[in-house]
Amino acid sequence: QVQLVESGGGLVQPGGSLRLSCAGFGYIFSIYPVAWYRQAPGKQRELVATIATGDTTSYADSVKGRFTISRDNAKNTVYLQMNSLKPEDTAVYYCNTNFRGAALASWGQGTQVTVSS
């Protein structure tokens, strides 16, 4: 059963760092690329970063050079290391698959990231 659980969010000052974790993918973790998405207030959910089963990664232009996605296949867990955070990174962050642009699992609750001084 796939039940996504995101964690690691919080309040951080601009320039700070956070590391997000997501578990609960179950069997699909080894089949599909997995990804982090985010949704800021009043905006649509957007794709932030993707990591394929072969560890190839891709990032939205807005986070390139600051965020790093990684995966632990033994734990079926995906991580997002976020450095040099900016106020515009404030959003609820979610994980899911990214199979040809499709998020295949039900969405979890997400984890709130707030960047503010």
Order of alpha helices (4+ residues) and beta strands (2+ residues): beta-beta-beta-beta-beta-beta-beta-beta-beta-beta
